[in-house]
Each structure stands twice: as C-alpha cells, then as structure tokens.
Amino acid sequence: MKIQTLLISLLTLSAGLALSKNQSVHSAATIIRCKGQIPNRTACLIKPSSYKINTYRVDICKESPFPSYRSSANFSGAGCMTLFNGNGDLYKGQFAKNSKYKLPKIGKENIKLGKYKYLTMVLKNSFTSSGKYTSGQTTWRTAGTNKKGIPIITKKAGAPVETTVKLTNWRGSNNQNNDYCKNDGGSFSRCEINYNGYELTGIGINSDFIETYGKNITYMFYIVELSSPITLQKDSEGYFEININNDLEVFGNGQEVQSISTPPFIFKATYKKKIQSDK
C-alpha cells in the first residue's frame, strides 16, 4: 500500500485585521521568530501558551465558491464536497504546540468525482490566546483586557491570561489600505491575503453566511487554492489531516514589549490517499 501526501499551506491572518476595540495593527513584509531581543518598531513571532478557535465547516471545492462578485458562498455551484460540518455545533479546539485534529475519513458513498482545486474553512469570529515573552531578566505576559476591553500585557509575575478578540474589518477605523491585502489594500469585508509567502482569501460573513463587516461578523470564511489539485475517483479512499501551527506576535519599541497579540497562524493540511500497490 502506498501513501500519497499533499501538503497545503493555509495562512489565516488576524493581525492584519482591525480587531475589536480598535486594537492597533503592526505590518511587516516578513515577520521572523523572536530571538530574545525586544523588537524595535516591528514584530516577531513566539509560540503561544494557548490558542483556541471554533471550526464551523470545512470543504474542498472544484472552483472558488466565493468569488469577489458574490456576496455569499455558492457551495453547490462550485462543486464543493463537505469534509466537516457541525450543523450549528462548533468543533472546539485548543491548539498548542504540536496539536492537531483529524477530519473524518471520506466514505466512498460520499465522494463526488472530479478535480478539486480549493479548500475552504469557516471559523467562528472568536480567537482566544495567551502567551509570554522573556528578554533579558524581564518577562511580559498577556493579562486579559482593561476596562475598555483592550488586550493588555504586564511584567508582574503570574501565568499568561487568555484574551478573546473578534475581527471587525480589514481597513481599520481610519479606512486605510492594509499592506497584507493584495486587493487594493482590502475592502472592509474581504482581503486577498499575502503574508510571509502564504496567500489566501479571508471574508467576514454574518449568521446567514452573507458577506459583511463590523459587529455583524459572526464567522470568518477562508479560501486557499491548493498547490496541487486533488482528483477524486470512484474508488478513492483517504482522509484529510490539518495541523495548525499558531504563533503570537510580539511588538515593541526596542526597550519595552508593547503588545503580544493574535498573529497570522498557519495550517498545514495533508491529504492521504490510499493507492493500491502495483505489485
């Protein structure tokens, strides 16, 4: 028995969005891993102490189900096949280092034949994380939110406190171009993300799955084009496995860490298809 493995890099950007309570956004062409120094008017990446997201559904599609001229996803018209659908019940996952979850094995009776070029994921608009960063003799950690609901950090001893943020729009409260968005700096509801070499589309949608922004965003809809299309045949048998590598983004002024925030996070999705040996 041979195993054919397809690796898909899926980036979901939250640092490039305007967060609730007008949390600031820090942009850089490439964000590297922190090495013990305090970043100076830029950001670097660390591993989180905790990271939680809620997944609503995952599909693979023959065509893009949510092109720019549509205000809602057309799953049937794009020839999509659902890999996971909670039917209103969210898949709740806490993702730390080396954590992952597997999508259900594809049953032969559910396989729709053809070539699939896209993977889509719908997440609840709620991102929870915590983390800490040490430089020299000082450790900064997440400390929840202040009275205005804005995420804060502290140098006081203690465990990192989880903070939950919701995304509002891609252009911020001042309607400025987002450097992470290829579609002319992004619209309020949609961004064609280009970050650290990864590309995908992120769209805010409401509870009816209609494209929107602001307080109306209930879910985030993500589309990634597969580097290699997947051809499913009548006798195809296999499963998808999605590993989520989440980082937190540390921003500083060279002397003090000013924020530890939800950063871009990378999905590595693997499709393993069983193929009968030629022997």
N, C-alpha and C positions, 0 to 999 in steps of 0.2 A: 504494500500500500504506500503511495507517495502522498506527500502533503505539499500543496501549492499555497504559498503565503503571499498575501498582498498587504503591503504596509501603506496606510493612508495617514498623512499628517493633517490634523484638523486643528486649527487655531481658533479659539473663541476669545474675542477681545472685550474686556470690561474696563481696563484702564483707559482706553481710548474713548470711552463713552462719558457723557456727563452724568455723574451719579446723583442720587437724591441729595437734597440739601446743598446743591451746588458745590460738591467736593471738587477740588482742583484736579486738573489733568496734566500729566507731565509727558511730553513727547520726546522720542529719540528715534533715529533711523534704525539703530540696533541696540538692544538692551542686553548687557552681558551679566554674568553671575558676579555677585558681590565677593570680594576677596579680603574683607577685614577692614578696609578703609571706609570712611564716610564719603558717599558720592557728593560731588560738588556741582550743584545745579543740574543734575542729571539723575538717572535712576539705575539701579542694579537689581538683580533677582536673587531671592532666597527661597528655600523650601518652607512651606507653611507648617505651623503646629497642627492646624486643622483646616479642612476645606470641605464645604457641603454644597451640593447642588441637587435639584429635583428634576428628574427627566420625565417628560410627558409622553413623547413618542420618538421613534427613530425609523426612517425609511431609506430604501435605496430606490433610485429613480432613473428611468431611461433618458429623460430630458429634465431640464430645470423646472421644478413645479412652481417657482415664484419669481418669474422674470420681472424686470423693472416696470413693465407696463401693466402688471396686475396688482390689485390691492389685496388679494388673498391667494393662498396656495391652491393649485389645481393638481391634486394628487392623482386623480384618475386620468386626466388628460396627459400627464407627464409619464404615465406608465409606471407608477410607483408601487413598490411592494413593502408592506409594513413588517419591520423586524421586531419592534416593540411598541405596544400601545396600551397605556394604563387605563384607557376608557374613563378618564377622570381621576383615577388613582395614580398618584405620582410615585415613580421609583425614587426612593430617598436614599442617597448615597453620601457617605462621608469618605472623602478621598485624601489620604495622607500618602507618605512615601511608599511606593511600590504597590499601592492599592489599585483594584480594578474590578470590573464586573463583566459578566458574560451575557450576551444576548441569547435568547432561546435558540436551540438548534432548529434549522429550517426543515420543516416536514415536506415530503415530496408532494403531498396533496395541495400545499400552499404555494408552490413555486410557479411564478409567472415567467414563461420563457422569454429570452431576449438578452440584449446587451444593456447593462446598467452603467451610467456614467457619473451619477451624483449620489452623495449620501447627505441626508438631512437630519437635523436633530432639533427638537423643540424642548426648551427648558423653561421652568418656572422663573419668572423675573424676581429672583431672590438668590443672592450669592453670600454665603456665610463663611468667614475665615478668621484665623488668628495667627499670630506669628511674633517672632522676636529677632533682634539682630544685635550682635556684640561687636564693638570696635574698641580696641584697647581694653580699658578697665570698665567700660560703660556698656550696659545692655539696655536697649529700648524694646518695649513690648507694646502690643496693641492693648488698649484699655477701655474698649467699648466706645460709647459715644458721649458727647457732652449734652447739656440741657437742650441744645438746638438740634440734637440728633446727628451731629457731625462726628465722624470717626476720629478718635484721638489716640495718642501714644503717651507712654510715661517711662521714666527711668527708675521708678520705685520698684523694689523687689516684689516678685509675685509671678503668677502664671499668666500667659497671654489670655486676654479676654476676647471671645468671639464677637465679631461685628457683622451685621447683615446689611447689605446695601442693595438698592434697586436701581435699575438703569432707567434714565429718562429720555435722553436723545443724544445724537451723535455730534451736534454742533455747539452744545453748551448754552448757558443762559444768555451769552452775548452774541449768539449766532455767528460763530467763527468757523472757518474751514478746519476740519480735523485732518491732521497730517497723516493719520493712519488710513484714511478713506480715499480710494482711487477715483470715486465718482464725484469729482469736483469738490472734494472736501467733505463729502457725505451730505445726506439730507437729514432732517430731524429724525426720521424713522429708519433709514437704511444706510448701511456702509458696506462698500466693497473693500474689505479689509486687506491691507498689505503690511505685515508686521513681522520683523525678524525672519524674512524669507518665506512666510506662510501666507496663503491667500484663501479667503472665503468670503461669503456674504452674510451679514448679520442684520436681521429685520425685527423691529418691535411689533408685536401683534396684541390685540385685545382678547377677551374671553371668547369672542366669536371668530377668532383667527383672522381678523381684518387688520391690515397694516395701520399702525398708529404710533404716537409718541407721547411723552409726558406721563402724567399719572394714570393714563389709560392702558399703559403697557402691562399686560398680565403675563405674557410669555415672550421669550426670545426665540426666533426661528433662524437656524443656521444652515447654510448650504455650502458644501465643498465639492469641487469637481475631482473625481478620482484620477490619480496619476495614470492608472491603467484600468480601462473599462472591464467590468466583470460580465462574462457571458454565462448565463444560467440555462441549462438544458434539462430535458425531462428527467434524466437520471442523476441530476446534480444533488450532492449531499454535502453539507458542511455547516459552518456557523461563523458568525462574526464575534470578535472579541475586541473590546475597546478599553485600552489602557489610558488613564488620564494622568498626565504629568503636570501638576499645578505648582506654580510659583507665586510668591508675593513680591511686590515691587517696593523697594526701599528708595526714598528720595531724601536728599539732604543738601545743605549749603556748604559742605566741606568741613564744618565744625560740629554741626548738630544734625541728627536724623530728624526730619520734619514730618515724615509720614511713612507708614507701612500699609500698603493698600492692595486691593484685589487687582492682580495683573492679568495680562493675557495668560491663558492656560492652553496646553497643547494636548490634543487627543491623538493617540496612535491606534488606529483601528486596523485589525488584522482579520482578513477573510481566509479561513482554512477550508479548502475544498478537497474532499477525498477523491482520488483518481485511481482507478484500477490499474495495477501494475501490468506492464507489457509482458512480464514473464509468465 
